[in-house]
Amino acid sequence: MALRQVLDIIELLDRPTIAGADVVELFAARGLADIELTPVATDLGSTTFVKFVVPGRQGQSQGGAAPTLGLIGFLGGVGARPAVVGLVSDGDGAVTSLAAGLKLVDMYRVGDQLAGDVIVATHLSPNAPVIPHEPVPFMGSPVSVGEMCQQLVDDRMAAILAVDTTKGNRIINHRGFAISPTIKEGYVLRVSDDLLTIQQNVTGRLPAVFAVATQDITPYGNGLFHLNSILQPATATAAPVVGVAITTETAVPGSASGASHAVDIELAARFVIEVAKAYTDGRARFYDAEEFTRLVSLYGSMGHLQTLGKGGSDE
């Protein structure tokens, strides 16, 4: 269970003065002091990018060859102050990734070490802007989505789970979390059977998968409608990316306070932890490498979908 860690992180982030130093203090008290902080300020506000490695016993950080999993909490902001008081729904991605990371650190401290490294990355903005979107408003960010991808996606990540609140739509009518098909180099691949198995084991329910359109895997700034930003990390890497969406039955604004469900976040956190165990130990695949090679040989590269295309601009 990771409920204690989820509650610890919610209490930490639900404050107007949250800063990277607060995360460092919490994690240092649990045994991990090496955390990279990158503060960024723009005309729209400020945020702090947070990144750390939970080392695996055969991980690259230890000179080993076990694959590294990236766990990215993708979001606009954890707060929309002064317009909204308190932690907003959009912060669930940050809560999930940090809570999962904290649980992995607690496991490491007592001797339960994964085979490979896990890199956790997210950002903290307590005063992000609210932007119009249909069917409900989205949270914006003090920095562009392109900048977020540059800061959060790491070349060491051999595969990535991108966790994001995905409640502001009528596509996913399910309370809890859902996963996406695997996205790699502009291709929407079939859903990983291994991840479906882990999902149903964690939830005790049939797996939930959300629909992905071509425009959802293209970069923001091209003028196209996107479900949300959950799959934007796939525009900045050749590694396979799977979205882990915190979901609801009804459309809930990302700027809504009091809309974060600790039990749902714990399910998602437990899922990514179990994926980390299996993936870094070679027991779970995000995609079939031979099938992907065959796709590219038949239909060519889809890497142009990772770009802004003709006339796009980052925003």
N, C-alpha and C positions, 0 to 999 in steps of 0.2 A: 504493500500500500504506500501511496505517496501523499495521502491527505494532509498529514502534518506539515509536509514541505509546502504544499499548495497554500495552506492557511498562513504559514510563515511568510511566504512571498506576497500574498495578498495584503497582509498587514504592513509589510515593508513598503509596497508600492502605493498604497492608498494614503498618500500624504502630498500636500502641495510642494514640499521642499525635497522630494525624492531626488537623490543624486547618485552617481556611480560609486562614490565613497561609501554610501550606505550598503550597497551590494558587496563591496570589498570587505567591509567590516563583518557582515553576516557570514560570508563564505570563509573568511579567515578564522572565525571562531569555530567553524566546522572542519577546518583542516586544509583549506585551499586558499592560499594567499596570492597566487600568481594570476591576476586578472588584468586584462588590458582594457583601459578606458580611453575613449576618444571623444572629447566634447566638441560639439559643432554648434555654432550660432549663426543664424541668418536673420533677415528682416521679419520672418514669420515666427521667430521664437528660437528655442534652443533644445538640444537633445544630447544625450550621452550614449555612445555606442559601447556595449559591453561584450567582451569576448574572453573565453577561457577554455582550457583543455583539461578534461578529466582523463588522466593517462590510463592506458590499458597495459596489461602485463606483457603483451607482445606488440604494443602499439609503436607507431613511428617515432613518437617522442622518446621511446626507450630503445630505439635502434632496431625494432622489430618490423615485421612485414604485414601484420594484420591490417585490414582496411580501416580507414577513419570515417566515422559517420559525422555529418554535419547536422546540427539541430538549430534551426533558425526560427526565432520568434519574430514574425513579420507583422508590422502594425504601423499605424499612424502615430498614435500617442496613448499613454496610459491615463491621461487626463485632458480635459478640454477647458481648463480654468482660464478666465473667470466665468465663461458661459455656463459651465456645469461644475458642480461641486462633487468631488469624490472620484474614485476609480471608475472608468467607463468600460463598456463592453469591449471596445476595441483593444483594451489592454490584455485580453485573455491570451493572446499569442506570447506576449512577454512573460505573463504569469506561468504559462505551461512550460515554456522552455527553461526558465530559471528554476522552477520547482523540480522539473525532471533532472536538471543539472545538480541541484542541491541534494536530491535523493541519491544520485550517482556518487556524489562526494561522500555522503553518509555511508553508503555501501562500501566505498573504497576504504574509508577510515576503519571499518570493522573487518576488513579482509575480503570482501566480495568485489574483486576487480574484474572488469570485463577484459576480453581478449585484446580489443583494439581501442584506440583513442576515440573520444567523443568531443567534438568542438561545439560549444554552445555560444550562440551569438544573438543579440537582440539590441534594442535601444530604448531609452527611457525619456519620454517627454511629457511632463505633467501639464503643459499648457499648449497642446497642439490645436490647430484651427479645425473648425467644422466646415465641410464643403457640401454643396448640393449634390444629390444623386437620387436616382429612382431605383426601388420604390421608397427608400428612406435615406436620410442624410448619411454621408460617410464622415469618418475622421480624416482630416488632412495630416500633414506632417511639416515640421519646420524645414526639412530637407527633401530633395526630390527623390523619387523612387529609384532613379538611376544611381544617386549617391548612396542610398541605403543598400542597394545591391553591391556596390563597390566595397562598402564597409563590412557587410555581413557575410558575403560569399567568400570562402577561403579556398585557395588552390589545393590545400591539403585534404579537403573534403572529397572522398571518393563517391559518396552518395549523400543526398540531402533530404531531410524531412523539414518542410516549411510549414510552420504552425501559425494559423491566422484565424481570428474571429471571422466567420462567414455567415452572419445572421441576416444581413440586410438584403434579402432576396426572396424569391418565391420558387427557386430551383430545388433547394434542399429543404424538405418538409419533415425534418427528423430532429429530435432533441437528443443531443449528445455530441458525437463527432462523426465525421465522414472522411474518407480518403479519396484522393484523385487517382486516375490512371497515372502511370509513370510518364514523365515528360523528359525527353532527352534530345537536345540539339534540334529543336523545332518539330520533332515527331511526338505525337500522342500515342504512346504504346499501350498495350493491354495492361489491365490491372494486375499487379503482382499477386499470384496465388499465395505466396508465402506471407505477404502482409495481410491478405484477407484472413488467413488462418490465425495470425496473431491477433487481429482485430476481434474476431469472434471468440477467441479464447479469453481475451481481456474483458469483453463486454458481456459475454454469455448470450449474445444475440446474433442474428444474422448480420453479416457485414453491411455497412452503408457506404455507398460510393456516389460521389457527386459528378454531374455532367460537366464536361469541359468543351468549350468551343475554341476554334482556332484563334480568335482574337484574344482569348484569355491568356494565351501563352506568348503573346507579342508584348513588346515593351510599352509601358505607359508613355504617352506623349505623341502617339500616332493618330489620335483623334477617334479611335475606335472604342466602343463600349466594352468594359471588362466586368466580369462578375465581381471581382475585387482584386487585390494585389497578391493573393496567396501564392500564385505561381510565377511571380516576377523573378525570384532567384534563378529560375530555369533560363532566363534570358542572358545570364551572366556566367554560365558555366557549361562545360561539356559533360559534367557528372549527371547521373539520373536524379530527378527531383520528384518527390511525391508530396502533395499538399495534404496537411492534416487540418481539417476545418472544424472549428468549434461551432456547433449548429443549434438551431431552434426550429420549432414547428412554424412559428410566425415570423414575419419580417421585423427585426429589432434593429434600431439605429445603432451604429457603432458609438455614437456620442451619448447613448443612454447610460445613466448611472443606475446602480442597483440591479443590473442585468447580467452579472457574472455569476455562474452557478458552479460552486466549488466542486460538487460531485462530478459534473461533466468535465471540468478541467482536470480533475484527478484521473478520470478514465483516459483522457488524451495523454496525460503525462505518463501514466502507466503503460500505455501503448507504445510511446516512443522509447521508453526504457526497455521494453521487451524487444522492440525492433533493434535497438542498440546492442543488446546481448546477442541476438541471433545473427545480425549482419556482420558484426566485427569478428564473430567466431566462424563465419563462413556457412551458416545454416539458413540464411535467408538471402534471396536475390531480389533486387528491384526490377530487373528486366532480364530477358534472355539475350545474351551477347551475340550468339550465332544468328538468331532471328533478326536482331537489329542490323547486323552486317548484311544480311540478305536483303532487308528493306532498302538500305542505302545503295546496294549494288543494283537493285531493280529500279528504284525511283530517284536516286540521287540525293544530294544534301538538302536538308530543309533549314540549314543554318540561317538563311535570310529571314526566317521568322523570328530569329533572336535579335534582329536589328530594327531600327525605326522605319525601315523601308524608304520609300521615296517621299521626301518632304516632311518627315516627322521631326519633332523636337522634344527633348527630354523635359519632363515637368513633374 
